[in-house]
Amino acid sequence: MKKLIGIATAAVFGLGIFTTSAQAETVVTTDVLNVRENPTTESKVVGKLLNGH
């Protein structure tokens, strides 16, 4: 069982090598930016970011 857990753990961390990273810096050109539950415009707004904050 320990060997299986070790192999599974190595596989999970190994797959991390192939993932892409998100852009580290962004520019917001609006006064208020809606933060949503999901990446769709139909999703519920869970927060707002004000320009300069």
PyMOL Python script that loads the backbone (N, CA, C, O; Angstrom):
from pymol import cmd

cmd.read_pdbstr("""\
ATOM      1  N   MET A   1       0.827  -1.203   0.000  1.00  0.00           N
ATOM      2  CA  MET A   1       0.000   0.000   0.000  1.00  0.00           C
ATOM      3  C   MET A   1       0.868   1.264   0.000  1.00  0.00           C
ATOM      4  O   MET A   1       0.576   2.231  -0.703  1.00  0.00           O
ATOM      5  N   LYS A   2       1.950   1.238   0.808  1.00  0.00           N
ATOM      6  CA  LYS A   2       2.836   2.406   0.856  1.00  0.00           C
ATOM      7  C   LYS A   2       3.478   2.662  -0.507  1.00  0.00           C
ATOM      8  O   LYS A   2       3.678   3.809  -0.908  1.00  0.00           O
ATOM      9  N   LYS A   3       3.798   1.571  -1.214  1.00  0.00           N
ATOM     10  CA  LYS A   3       4.413   1.722  -2.534  1.00  0.00           C
ATOM     11  C   LYS A   3       3.429   2.380  -3.499  1.00  0.00           C
ATOM     12  O   LYS A   3       3.815   3.243  -4.287  1.00  0.00           O
ATOM     13  N   LEU A   4       2.160   1.976  -3.438  1.00  0.00           N
ATOM     14  CA  LEU A   4       1.131   2.551  -4.303  1.00  0.00           C
ATOM     15  C   LEU A   4       0.938   4.035  -4.004  1.00  0.00           C
ATOM     16  O   LEU A   4       0.814   4.845  -4.922  1.00  0.00           O
ATOM     17  N   ILE A   5       0.913   4.388  -2.728  1.00  0.00           N
ATOM     18  CA  ILE A   5       0.776   5.801  -2.342  1.00  0.00           C
ATOM     19  C   ILE A   5       1.982   6.600  -2.826  1.00  0.00           C
ATOM     20  O   ILE A   5       1.836   7.728  -3.297  1.00  0.00           O
ATOM     21  N   GLY A   6       3.161   6.020  -2.710  1.00  0.00           N
ATOM     22  CA  GLY A   6       4.373   6.691  -3.180  1.00  0.00           C
ATOM     23  C   GLY A   6       4.358   6.929  -4.679  1.00  0.00           C
ATOM     24  O   GLY A   6       4.744   7.999  -5.149  1.00  0.00           O
ATOM     25  N   ILE A   7       3.911   5.928  -5.428  1.00  0.00           N
ATOM     26  CA  ILE A   7       3.830   6.066  -6.885  1.00  0.00           C
ATOM     27  C   ILE A   7       2.791   7.109  -7.265  1.00  0.00           C
ATOM     28  O   ILE A   7       3.028   7.931  -8.149  1.00  0.00           O
ATOM     29  N   ALA A   8       1.635   7.080  -6.599  1.00  0.00           N
ATOM     30  CA  ALA A   8       0.579   8.053  -6.890  1.00  0.00           C
ATOM     31  C   ALA A   8       1.045   9.471  -6.574  1.00  0.00           C
ATOM     32  O   ALA A   8       0.778  10.398  -7.339  1.00  0.00           O
ATOM     33  N   THR A   9       1.733   9.642  -5.459  1.00  0.00           N
ATOM     34  CA  THR A   9       2.242  10.963  -5.078  1.00  0.00           C
ATOM     35  C   THR A   9       3.255  11.467  -6.105  1.00  0.00           C
ATOM     36  O   THR A   9       3.212  12.628  -6.509  1.00  0.00           O
ATOM     37  N   ALA A  10       4.157  10.594  -6.519  1.00  0.00           N
ATOM     38  CA  ALA A  10       5.159  10.977  -7.520  1.00  0.00           C
ATOM     39  C   ALA A  10       4.487  11.350  -8.838  1.00  0.00           C
ATOM     40  O   ALA A  10       4.914  12.289  -9.510  1.00  0.00           O
ATOM     41  N   ALA A  11       3.435  10.616  -9.210  1.00  0.00           N
ATOM     42  CA  ALA A  11       2.725  10.916 -10.454  1.00  0.00           C
ATOM     43  C   ALA A  11       2.056  12.280 -10.388  1.00  0.00           C
ATOM     44  O   ALA A  11       2.106  13.045 -11.351  1.00  0.00           O
ATOM     45  N   VAL A  12       1.430  12.590  -9.257  1.00  0.00           N
ATOM     46  CA  VAL A  12       0.752  13.885  -9.106  1.00  0.00           C
ATOM     47  C   VAL A  12       1.758  15.024  -9.197  1.00  0.00           C
ATOM     48  O   VAL A  12       1.525  16.004  -9.906  1.00  0.00           O
ATOM     49  N   PHE A  13       2.872  14.904  -8.485  1.00  0.00           N
ATOM     50  CA  PHE A  13       3.873  15.962  -8.537  1.00  0.00           C
ATOM     51  C   PHE A  13       4.558  16.013  -9.896  1.00  0.00           C
ATOM     52  O   PHE A  13       4.916  17.093 -10.366  1.00  0.00           O
ATOM     53  N   GLY A  14       4.743  14.869 -10.529  1.00  0.00           N
ATOM     54  CA  GLY A  14       5.353  14.824 -11.852  1.00  0.00           C
ATOM     55  C   GLY A  14       4.498  15.509 -12.903  1.00  0.00           C
ATOM     56  O   GLY A  14       5.024  16.155 -13.808  1.00  0.00           O
ATOM     57  N   LEU A  15       3.187  15.373 -12.791  1.00  0.00           N
ATOM     58  CA  LEU A  15       2.297  16.023 -13.749  1.00  0.00           C
ATOM     59  C   LEU A  15       2.320  17.537 -13.603  1.00  0.00           C
ATOM     60  O   LEU A  15       1.982  18.251 -14.548  1.00  0.00           O
ATOM     61  N   GLY A  16       2.706  18.033 -12.452  1.00  0.00           N
ATOM     62  CA  GLY A  16       2.793  19.470 -12.227  1.00  0.00           C
ATOM     63  C   GLY A  16       3.821  20.144 -13.114  1.00  0.00           C
ATOM     64  O   GLY A  16       3.756  21.354 -13.336  1.00  0.00           O
ATOM     65  N   ILE A  17       4.758  19.380 -13.616  1.00  0.00           N
ATOM     66  CA  ILE A  17       5.787  19.929 -14.501  1.00  0.00           C
ATOM     67  C   ILE A  17       5.170  20.434 -15.804  1.00  0.00           C
ATOM     68  O   ILE A  17       5.665  21.394 -16.396  1.00  0.00           O
ATOM     69  N   PHE A  18       4.097  19.793 -16.247  1.00  0.00           N
ATOM     70  CA  PHE A  18       3.512  20.096 -17.544  1.00  0.00           C
ATOM     71  C   PHE A  18       2.398  21.135 -17.494  1.00  0.00           C
ATOM     72  O   PHE A  18       1.790  21.429 -18.524  1.00  0.00           O
ATOM     73  N   THR A  19       2.122  21.691 -16.333  1.00  0.00           N
ATOM     74  CA  THR A  19       1.056  22.689 -16.238  1.00  0.00           C
ATOM     75  C   THR A  19       1.572  24.055 -16.663  1.00  0.00           C
ATOM     76  O   THR A  19       2.769  24.328 -16.573  1.00  0.00           O
ATOM     77  N   THR A  20       0.677  24.903 -17.121  1.00  0.00           N
ATOM     78  CA  THR A  20       1.059  26.259 -17.488  1.00  0.00           C
ATOM     79  C   THR A  20       0.743  27.187 -16.326  1.00  0.00           C
ATOM     80  O   THR A  20      -0.203  26.950 -15.575  1.00  0.00           O
ATOM     81  N   SER A  21       1.511  28.215 -16.184  1.00  0.00           N
ATOM     82  CA  SER A  21       1.273  29.161 -15.099  1.00  0.00           C
ATOM     83  C   SER A  21       0.437  30.332 -15.602  1.00  0.00           C
ATOM     84  O   SER A  21       0.436  30.661 -16.789  1.00  0.00           O
ATOM     85  N   ALA A  22      -0.264  30.942 -14.675  1.00  0.00           N
ATOM     86  CA  ALA A  22      -1.082  32.106 -15.017  1.00  0.00           C
ATOM     87  C   ALA A  22      -0.186  33.335 -15.138  1.00  0.00           C
ATOM     88  O   ALA A  22       0.926  33.362 -14.608  1.00  0.00           O
ATOM     89  N   GLN A  23      -0.671  34.326 -15.824  1.00  0.00           N
ATOM     90  CA  GLN A  23       0.079  35.570 -15.961  1.00  0.00           C
ATOM     91  C   GLN A  23       0.218  36.212 -14.590  1.00  0.00           C
ATOM     92  O   GLN A  23      -0.768  36.328 -13.862  1.00  0.00           O
ATOM     93  N   ALA A  24       1.409  36.624 -14.228  1.00  0.00           N
ATOM     94  CA  ALA A  24       1.680  37.149 -12.900  1.00  0.00           C
ATOM     95  C   ALA A  24       1.197  38.582 -12.724  1.00  0.00           C
ATOM     96  O   ALA A  24       0.809  38.965 -11.621  1.00  0.00           O
ATOM     97  N   GLU A  25       1.212  39.373 -13.773  1.00  0.00           N
ATOM     98  CA  GLU A  25       0.838  40.776 -13.654  1.00  0.00           C
ATOM     99  C   GLU A  25      -0.275  41.093 -14.644  1.00  0.00           C
ATOM    100  O   GLU A  25      -0.215  40.705 -15.811  1.00  0.00           O
ATOM    101  N   THR A  26      -1.286  41.799 -14.166  1.00  0.00           N
ATOM    102  CA  THR A  26      -2.395  42.195 -15.036  1.00  0.00           C
ATOM    103  C   THR A  26      -2.650  43.687 -14.890  1.00  0.00           C
ATOM    104  O   THR A  26      -2.216  44.307 -13.918  1.00  0.00           O
ATOM    105  N   VAL A  27      -3.345  44.253 -15.845  1.00  0.00           N
ATOM    106  CA  VAL A  27      -3.700  45.666 -15.811  1.00  0.00           C
ATOM    107  C   VAL A  27      -5.212  45.775 -15.917  1.00  0.00           C
ATOM    108  O   VAL A  27      -5.816  45.239 -16.845  1.00  0.00           O
ATOM    109  N   VAL A  28      -5.818  46.468 -14.968  1.00  0.00           N
ATOM    110  CA  VAL A  28      -7.265  46.689 -14.967  1.00  0.00           C
ATOM    111  C   VAL A  28      -7.516  48.106 -15.443  1.00  0.00           C
ATOM    112  O   VAL A  28      -6.948  49.053 -14.901  1.00  0.00           O
ATOM    113  N   THR A  29      -8.367  48.262 -16.458  1.00  0.00           N
ATOM    114  CA  THR A  29      -8.635  49.588 -17.018  1.00  0.00           C
ATOM    115  C   THR A  29     -10.069  50.036 -16.759  1.00  0.00           C
ATOM    116  O   THR A  29     -10.628  50.812 -17.535  1.00  0.00           O
ATOM    117  N   THR A  30     -10.657  49.558 -15.689  1.00  0.00           N
ATOM    118  CA  THR A  30     -12.017  49.934 -15.327  1.00  0.00           C
ATOM    119  C   THR A  30     -12.037  50.391 -13.873  1.00  0.00           C
ATOM    120  O   THR A  30     -11.088  50.126 -13.134  1.00  0.00           O
ATOM    121  N   ASP A  31     -13.079  51.059 -13.458  1.00  0.00           N
ATOM    122  CA  ASP A  31     -13.170  51.519 -12.073  1.00  0.00           C
ATOM    123  C   ASP A  31     -13.529  50.391 -11.113  1.00  0.00           C
ATOM    124  O   ASP A  31     -13.072  50.386  -9.970  1.00  0.00           O
ATOM    125  N   VAL A  32     -14.354  49.422 -11.567  1.00  0.00           N
ATOM    126  CA  VAL A  32     -14.782  48.301 -10.727  1.00  0.00           C
ATOM    127  C   VAL A  32     -14.657  47.013 -11.532  1.00  0.00           C
ATOM    128  O   VAL A  32     -15.144  46.930 -12.659  1.00  0.00           O
ATOM    129  N   LEU A  33     -13.997  45.997 -10.942  1.00  0.00           N
ATOM    130  CA  LEU A  33     -13.835  44.697 -11.585  1.00  0.00           C
ATOM    131  C   LEU A  33     -14.605  43.662 -10.777  1.00  0.00           C
ATOM    132  O   LEU A  33     -14.332  43.480  -9.590  1.00  0.00           O
ATOM    133  N   ASN A  34     -15.567  42.977 -11.405  1.00  0.00           N
ATOM    134  CA  ASN A  34     -16.346  41.947 -10.725  1.00  0.00           C
ATOM    135  C   ASN A  34     -15.539  40.655 -10.616  1.00  0.00           C
ATOM    136  O   ASN A  34     -14.914  40.220 -11.583  1.00  0.00           O
ATOM    137  N   VAL A  35     -15.559  40.045  -9.424  1.00  0.00           N
ATOM    138  CA  VAL A  35     -14.956  38.736  -9.196  1.00  0.00           C
ATOM    139  C   VAL A  35     -16.111  37.746  -9.121  1.00  0.00           C
ATOM    140  O   VAL A  35     -17.009  37.902  -8.294  1.00  0.00           O
ATOM    141  N   ARG A  36     -16.094  36.727  -9.980  1.00  0.00           N
ATOM    142  CA  ARG A  36     -17.229  35.808 -10.090  1.00  0.00           C
ATOM    143  C   ARG A  36     -16.876  34.405  -9.607  1.00  0.00           C
ATOM    144  O   ARG A  36     -15.703  34.044  -9.506  1.00  0.00           O
ATOM    145  N   GLU A  37     -17.927  33.612  -9.307  1.00  0.00           N
ATOM    146  CA  GLU A  37     -17.740  32.231  -8.858  1.00  0.00           C
ATOM    147  C   GLU A  37     -17.055  31.382  -9.922  1.00  0.00           C
ATOM    148  O   GLU A  37     -16.206  30.549  -9.605  1.00  0.00           O
ATOM    149  N   ASN A  38     -17.420  31.591 -11.173  1.00  0.00           N
ATOM    150  CA  ASN A  38     -16.891  30.827 -12.304  1.00  0.00           C
ATOM    151  C   ASN A  38     -16.509  31.798 -13.418  1.00  0.00           C
ATOM    152  O   ASN A  38     -16.955  32.946 -13.417  1.00  0.00           O
ATOM    153  N   PRO A  39     -15.694  31.353 -14.359  1.00  0.00           N
ATOM    154  CA  PRO A  39     -15.244  32.258 -15.426  1.00  0.00           C
ATOM    155  C   PRO A  39     -16.276  32.483 -16.528  1.00  0.00           C
ATOM    156  O   PRO A  39     -15.974  32.327 -17.711  1.00  0.00           O
ATOM    157  N   THR A  40     -17.486  32.848 -16.138  1.00  0.00           N
ATOM    158  CA  THR A  40     -18.524  33.186 -17.113  1.00  0.00           C
ATOM    159  C   THR A  40     -19.209  34.466 -16.668  1.00  0.00           C
ATOM    160  O   THR A  40     -19.229  34.782 -15.478  1.00  0.00           O
ATOM    161  N   THR A  41     -19.765  35.196 -17.607  1.00  0.00           N
ATOM    162  CA  THR A  41     -20.458  36.436 -17.246  1.00  0.00           C
ATOM    163  C   THR A  41     -21.808  36.166 -16.603  1.00  0.00           C
ATOM    164  O   THR A  41     -22.411  37.073 -16.030  1.00  0.00           O
ATOM    165  N   GLU A  42     -22.293  34.924 -16.691  1.00  0.00           N
ATOM    166  CA  GLU A  42     -23.569  34.575 -16.073  1.00  0.00           C
ATOM    167  C   GLU A  42     -23.414  34.163 -14.608  1.00  0.00           C
ATOM    168  O   GLU A  42     -24.410  34.056 -13.893  1.00  0.00           O
ATOM    169  N   SER A  43     -22.181  33.930 -14.151  1.00  0.00           N
ATOM    170  CA  SER A  43     -21.934  33.478 -12.781  1.00  0.00           C
ATOM    171  C   SER A  43     -22.201  34.582 -11.771  1.00  0.00           C
ATOM    172  O   SER A  43     -22.150  35.770 -12.090  1.00  0.00           O
ATOM    173  N   LYS A  44     -22.486  34.158 -10.544  1.00  0.00           N
ATOM    174  CA  LYS A  44     -22.759  35.079  -9.442  1.00  0.00           C
ATOM    175  C   LYS A  44     -21.504  35.891  -9.101  1.00  0.00           C
ATOM    176  O   LYS A  44     -20.400  35.350  -9.044  1.00  0.00           O
ATOM    177  N   VAL A  45     -21.689  37.197  -8.874  1.00  0.00           N
ATOM    178  CA  VAL A  45     -20.590  38.075  -8.454  1.00  0.00           C
ATOM    179  C   VAL A  45     -20.349  37.833  -6.966  1.00  0.00           C
ATOM    180  O   VAL A  45     -21.266  37.980  -6.158  1.00  0.00           O
ATOM    181  N   VAL A  46     -19.118  37.464  -6.601  1.00  0.00           N
ATOM    182  CA  VAL A  46     -18.787  37.190  -5.201  1.00  0.00           C
ATOM    183  C   VAL A  46     -17.956  38.305  -4.576  1.00  0.00           C
ATOM    184  O   VAL A  46     -17.733  38.306  -3.365  1.00  0.00           O
ATOM    185  N   GLY A  47     -17.500  39.247  -5.386  1.00  0.00           N
ATOM    186  CA  GLY A  47     -16.724  40.362  -4.869  1.00  0.00           C
ATOM    187  C   GLY A  47     -16.451  41.378  -5.959  1.00  0.00           C
ATOM    188  O   GLY A  47     -16.689  41.126  -7.140  1.00  0.00           O
ATOM    189  N   LYS A  48     -15.951  42.524  -5.547  1.00  0.00           N
ATOM    190  CA  LYS A  48     -15.608  43.589  -6.495  1.00  0.00           C
ATOM    191  C   LYS A  48     -14.245  44.156  -6.111  1.00  0.00           C
ATOM    192  O   LYS A  48     -13.946  44.347  -4.932  1.00  0.00           O
ATOM    193  N   LEU A  49     -13.426  44.423  -7.125  1.00  0.00           N
ATOM    194  CA  LEU A  49     -12.137  45.072  -6.908  1.00  0.00           C
ATOM    195  C   LEU A  49     -12.226  46.487  -7.445  1.00  0.00           C
ATOM    196  O   LEU A  49     -12.589  46.708  -8.600  1.00  0.00           O
ATOM    197  N   LEU A  50     -11.892  47.435  -6.596  1.00  0.00           N
ATOM    198  CA  LEU A  50     -11.913  48.836  -7.004  1.00  0.00           C
ATOM    199  C   LEU A  50     -10.559  49.217  -7.580  1.00  0.00           C
ATOM    200  O   LEU A  50      -9.529  48.736  -7.109  1.00  0.00           O
ATOM    201  N   ASN A  51     -10.550  50.068  -8.588  1.00  0.00           N
ATOM    202  CA  ASN A  51      -9.324  50.504  -9.234  1.00  0.00           C
ATOM    203  C   ASN A  51      -8.395  51.155  -8.212  1.00  0.00           C
ATOM    204  O   ASN A  51      -8.806  52.036  -7.456  1.00  0.00           O
ATOM    205  N   GLY A  52      -7.141  50.711  -8.198  1.00  0.00           N
ATOM    206  CA  GLY A  52      -6.157  51.268  -7.283  1.00  0.00           C
ATOM    207  C   GLY A  52      -6.053  50.541  -5.958  1.00  0.00           C
ATOM    208  O   GLY A  52      -5.276  50.954  -5.097  1.00  0.00           O
ATOM    209  N   HIS A  53      -6.810  49.474  -5.766  1.00  0.00           N
ATOM    210  CA  HIS A  53      -6.770  48.740  -4.492  1.00  0.00           C
ATOM    211  C   HIS A  53      -6.243  47.360  -4.687  1.00  0.00           C
ATOM    212  O   HIS A  53      -6.138  46.598  -3.726  1.00  0.00           O
TER     213      HIS A  53
END
""", "prot")
cmd.dss("prot")
cmd.show_as("cartoon", "prot")
cmd.util.cbc("prot")
cmd.orient("prot")
